Amino acid sequence: MSDAVGIFTWPARPLFDGTTFDEEQDGERLTDQLARVKAYMLANAGTPKTLSEISRATRAPEASVSARLRDLRKPRQGSLVVERVRVGPGLFAYSVKA
């Protein structure tokens, strides 16, 4: 169920949760980050990208990119398949299957 105002709709429950999540302080920022990471990864579906590459392209910190990639795996975010491959010592790249 969604609340509708004009042409815009919002999910009835927040996209994020957790003990430190505050919708008022974090909701817009995290939703925007998630949208940018998801769009970038889907536009590059099947092409592995490092956290650094995703960070530069989306203007989000690497730690946030990592968290948003985990979010993409969650059912409320579409249960996307996010694959991880080792590309060097301690370096991984991520790809999304559309």
C-alpha positions as CSV (number, residue, x, y, z in Angstrom):
1,M,0.0,0.0,0.0
2,S,1.3,3.5,-0.9
3,D,0.3,7.0,0.0
4,A,-0.4,9.0,-3.1
5,V,-0.2,12.8,-3.6
6,G,-0.7,13.9,-7.1
7,I,1.5,11.9,-9.4
8,F,4.0,11.0,-6.7
9,T,3.8,7.9,-4.5
10,W,5.7,6.9,-1.5
11,P,6.1,3.4,0.0
12,A,4.0,2.9,3.1
13,R,7.1,1.8,5.0
14,P,10.6,3.2,4.8
15,L,13.1,1.8,2.4
16,F,15.6,1.5,5.2
17,D,15.6,0.3,8.8
18,G,17.9,-0.5,11.6
19,T,18.6,0.9,15.1
20,T,20.6,3.9,13.9
21,F,18.4,4.8,11.0
22,D,16.4,8.0,11.4
23,E,14.0,8.7,8.5
24,E,14.0,12.5,9.1
25,Q,17.8,12.7,9.1
26,D,18.8,9.9,6.8
27,G,15.8,9.0,4.5
28,E,16.3,11.4,1.7
29,R,20.1,11.0,1.5
30,L,20.0,7.2,1.6
31,T,17.2,7.0,-0.9
32,D,19.1,9.3,-3.3
33,Q,22.3,7.3,-2.9
34,L,20.4,4.1,-3.5
35,A,18.8,5.5,-6.7
36,R,22.2,6.6,-8.1
37,V,23.9,3.3,-7.3
38,K,21.1,1.2,-8.7
39,A,20.9,3.3,-11.9
40,Y,24.6,3.1,-12.4
41,M,24.9,-0.6,-11.7
42,L,21.9,-1.4,-14.0
43,A,23.3,0.8,-16.8
44,N,26.5,-1.2,-16.5
45,A,24.8,-4.6,-15.8
46,G,27.2,-7.5,-16.1
47,T,30.3,-5.2,-16.1
48,P,32.2,-5.5,-12.7
49,K,33.0,-2.2,-11.1
50,T,35.1,-1.5,-8.0
51,L,33.7,0.4,-5.1
52,S,36.0,3.3,-6.1
53,E,34.6,3.3,-9.6
54,I,31.0,3.2,-8.4
55,S,31.9,5.9,-5.8
56,R,33.3,8.3,-8.4
57,A,30.4,7.8,-10.8
58,T,27.7,8.2,-8.1
59,R,29.3,10.8,-5.9
60,A,28.7,8.6,-2.8
61,P,31.4,7.5,-0.3
62,E,32.8,4.0,-0.8
63,A,31.4,2.8,2.5
64,S,27.9,4.0,1.5
65,V,28.3,2.4,-1.9
66,S,29.0,-0.9,-0.2
67,A,26.0,-0.5,2.0
68,R,23.7,0.4,-1.0
69,L,24.9,-2.7,-2.9
70,R,23.9,-4.8,0.1
71,D,20.5,-3.0,0.1
72,L,20.0,-3.9,-3.5
73,R,20.0,-7.6,-2.5
74,K,17.1,-7.0,-0.1
75,P,13.5,-7.9,-1.1
76,R,12.2,-4.4,-0.6
77,Q,14.8,-3.1,-3.0
78,G,14.1,-5.7,-5.7
79,S,16.2,-8.7,-4.6
80,L,18.8,-8.0,-7.3
81,V,21.6,-10.4,-7.8
82,V,24.8,-8.5,-6.9
83,E,27.9,-10.5,-7.8
84,R,31.4,-10.0,-6.3
85,V,34.6,-11.0,-8.0
86,R,38.2,-10.6,-6.7
87,V,40.2,-8.4,-9.0
88,G,43.3,-8.1,-6.9
89,P,44.7,-8.6,-3.4
90,G,41.9,-7.3,-1.2
91,L,40.1,-5.7,-4.1
92,F,36.7,-6.7,-5.3
93,A,34.5,-5.6,-8.2
94,Y,30.7,-5.8,-8.2
95,S,28.1,-6.4,-10.9
96,V,24.4,-6.5,-11.0
97,K,22.3,-8.8,-13.1
98,A,19.3,-7.0,-14.6
